[in-house]
Amino acid sequence: MTLFAEYGQVLFVLACVFGLFMAWGIGANDVSNAMGTSVGSRALTMKQAIIIAMVFEFAGAYLAGGEVTETIRSGIVELDIMSSHPDLFVYGMLSSLLAAGSWLLIASILGWPVSTTHSIVGAIIGFAAVGISVDAVQWGQVWGIVGSWIITPVIAGFISFWIFRSVQHLILDTEDPFGNAKRYIPFYMFAVGFFLSMVTLLKGLKYVLKEHHIEFGFIQAVVIAALIGIAVAGIGIYLLSRINQDTHADKSNRFSSVERVFGVLMIFTACSMAFAHGSNDVANAVGPVAAVIAVVQAGAVETKALVPSWVLLLGATGIVIGLATYGYKVMVTIGKKITELTPSRGFAAEMAAAATVVIASGIGLPISTTHTLVGAVLGVGLARGIGALNLGVIGGIFASWVITLPAGAGLSILFFYFFKGLFS
Amino acid sequence: MPFANLSNLFGRSPIKPMQEHMAVAIKAAGQLVGFFEAVTDGNWVLAGEIQQQVVKYEHEADDIKKQLRLHLPKSLFLPVPRTDLLELLTMQDRIPNRAKDIAGIIMGRKMTIPASMQDQMNEFVRASVAAAEQALTAINELDELLETGFSGRELTVVENMIKELDKLEEKADHLEIGVRTSLFALEAQLPPVDVMFLYNIIDWVGDIANRAHDVGGRLQLLLAH
């Protein structure tokens, strides 16, 4: 391929730059939703939320983001059809990145509905179906992905409903809510630590550790995850021991001390939420980058190419930069508005959403973290735990799907022909 | 600002404004104790000031009520039925209205309460206001109820408060009968129109307790599922 010999360097750099641009957009916009709940329920200060987001988005992206990246790289487009047009494949992936990134930027400026996941998936479908051929899209896979956008909020809602019910049963609706909160909350903390470690060990780490050929068996993973879970619960117990009952505040609301205990738990679920978000959404930016790099290096489209771990690192870095430069502002705004979510509710919603997103990341499904979180919040609402929910927003969510897919696709087709003309 | 912003999902919770409304409503009723004392002391200046206070609180309650009604669109998903909540609000709002009526008519007609009845009357007012305050105590549990998802032990706590409210309302009823009996004994010696209005006032003071009792009943309906 003369193209790759001539322009390989340029394409490589372009992919990295566009990938960073897209990751910046995700950090600037999307993270705020994942973290807004913790800030809103005042479990975390703004500063703490940003630090947690940076650390755990990074960790999630790097340690557990490989599977979804793989799906974005090779799960949407028919690679067999692509192998005769590696150049078109590279243009397409570059255009998808640029399209999704630009769309994210435009929508943010105008305050329109947007989802990073939907825009990148739409963009990839767009260039493949229109720029190459309708058969170039793995429609079966695509329907699975689109279906998951609808199913995951429902699953998250179901989980959060039962988590909150369990909290009511074990803690809130008892003789001694405060004592029971201190007794049972470490178990929730253990669950958070165990669960995230489990998915990461089984699914995510193979992309990071593949050079060392380290694979964890199921039993090994369970043991390690249990140890991590116990460590997490230990830290939690230490933090809980520093919280005492505030009898003065309890006079106006008997549960205010209990909520402070849940506030500690929420620090943990906030970490897991950031981790989950990083594990799923960073792939939107680095998936196409990985695709371009694989083709440029091999000179052909290969199904077997593995996602290099430094690409995950690139995406994680982009997200953190986006968060530090612009995302914190959005986070403040969102956090200020979400005051109705007390820690006992917020944790249930976050835990359920994080679990759902991390499972999806393990399976390799690109889903929308925000929609999942919306589903989880509605689940708590159904358990009669939230003062008022705007069901009108659900309509807005559907609108965001309807708008974002064709927008991403349209822009991507535009850029695709532009690159095609530029390089050939 | 991206849409996918969660904050749009959260509506304004009606629970706190409900409690604020009730607090103001009971403030209006609570003024009646001092008002009747000023009236029986013949201190019309003070009575006038207190009556202004009652009017002010009644207006405040009205404002909160209007805001609440505007902010409870049908698209809101609430932990309790919207209709029950609005019904409860209406019930709450009837307390300050009655308090305003009482203070207004006594001021307007410069009514005096017969000396032999004054202590009895003041006690009756206090009992009625106590019932109203108990209703406020029950309404103040709404945020705790939300905390437990309107279920479980917290319901029992509210049940007990409402039982207490029943007792207080009954006590006010008994005192009302006493005051009426006293007035009946005196009515022949008093100007007939004054007697008519006095009966009216007794009725209305009793209404404060009755309406507080209605609020309790409505709250129970709200929680009964």
Chai-1 contact restraints between the chains, C-beta under 6 A:
chainA,res_idxA,chainB,res_idxB,connection_type,confidence,min_distance_angstrom,max_distance_angstrom,comment,restraint_id
A,N29,B,P2,contact,1.0,0.0,6.0,A-B,restraint_1
A,N33,B,L6,contact,1.0,0.0,6.0,A-B,restraint_2
A,G36,B,L6,contact,1.0,0.0,6.0,A-B,restraint_3
A,S108,B,P2,contact,1.0,0.0,6.0,A-B,restraint_4
A,G111,B,M1,contact,1.0,0.0,6.0,A-B,restraint_5
A,P113,B,F3,contact,1.0,0.0,6.0,A-B,restraint_6
A,V114,B,P2,contact,1.0,0.0,6.0,A-B,restraint_7
A,S115,B,A4,contact,1.0,0.0,6.0,A-B,restraint_8
A,Q168,B,G149,contact,1.0,0.0,6.0,A-B,restraint_9
A,L172,B,T148,contact,1.0,0.0,6.0,A-B,restraint_10
A,D173,B,T148,contact,1.0,0.0,6.0,A-B,restraint_11
A,D173,B,G152,contact,1.0,0.0,6.0,A-B,restraint_12
A,D173,B,R153,contact,1.0,0.0,6.0,A-B,restraint_13
A,N253,B,D143,contact,1.0,0.0,6.0,A-B,restraint_14
A,R254,B,E144,contact,1.0,0.0,6.0,A-B,restraint_15
A,F255,B,E147,contact,1.0,0.0,6.0,A-B,restraint_16
A,I334,B,N5,contact,1.0,0.0,6.0,A-B,restraint_17
A,I334,B,S7,contact,1.0,0.0,6.0,A-B,restraint_18
A,K337,B,S7,contact,1.0,0.0,6.0,A-B,restraint_19
A,I338,B,S7,contact,1.0,0.0,6.0,A-B,restraint_20
A,I338,B,F10,contact,1.0,0.0,6.0,A-B,restraint_21
A,E340,B,F10,contact,1.0,0.0,6.0,A-B,restraint_22
A,E340,B,S13,contact,1.0,0.0,6.0,A-B,restraint_23
A,T370,B,A4,contact,1.0,0.0,6.0,A-B,restraint_24
A,V374,B,L9,contact,1.0,0.0,6.0,A-B,restraint_25
A,V377,B,L9,contact,1.0,0.0,6.0,A-B,restraint_26
A,G381,B,F77,contact,1.0,0.0,6.0,A-B,restraint_27
A,A383,B,G149,contact,1.0,0.0,6.0,A-B,restraint_28
A,R384,B,P79,contact,1.0,0.0,6.0,A-B,restraint_29
A,R384,B,G149,contact,1.0,0.0,6.0,A-B,restraint_30
A,R384,B,F150,contact,1.0,0.0,6.0,A-B,restraint_31
A,G385,B,G149,contact,1.0,0.0,6.0,A-B,restraint_32
A,G387,B,S13,contact,1.0,0.0,6.0,A-B,restraint_33
A,G387,B,I15,contact,1.0,0.0,6.0,A-B,restraint_34
A,A388,B,G11,contact,1.0,0.0,6.0,A-B,restraint_35
A,A388,B,R12,contact,1.0,0.0,6.0,A-B,restraint_36
A,A388,B,S13,contact,1.0,0.0,6.0,A-B,restraint_37
A,A388,B,L76,contact,1.0,0.0,6.0,A-B,restraint_38
A,A388,B,L78,contact,1.0,0.0,6.0,A-B,restraint_39
A,L389,B,G11,contact,1.0,0.0,6.0,A-B,restraint_40
A,L389,B,F77,contact,1.0,0.0,6.0,A-B,restraint_41
A,N390,B,L9,contact,1.0,0.0,6.0,A-B,restraint_42
A,N390,B,G11,contact,1.0,0.0,6.0,A-B,restraint_43
A,L391,B,S75,contact,1.0,0.0,6.0,A-B,restraint_44
A,L391,B,F77,contact,1.0,0.0,6.0,A-B,restraint_45
A,G392,B,S75,contact,1.0,0.0,6.0,A-B,restraint_46
A,V393,B,N8,contact,1.0,0.0,6.0,A-B,restraint_47
A,V393,B,L9,contact,1.0,0.0,6.0,A-B,restraint_48
A,S400,B,F3,contact,1.0,0.0,6.0,A-B,restraint_49
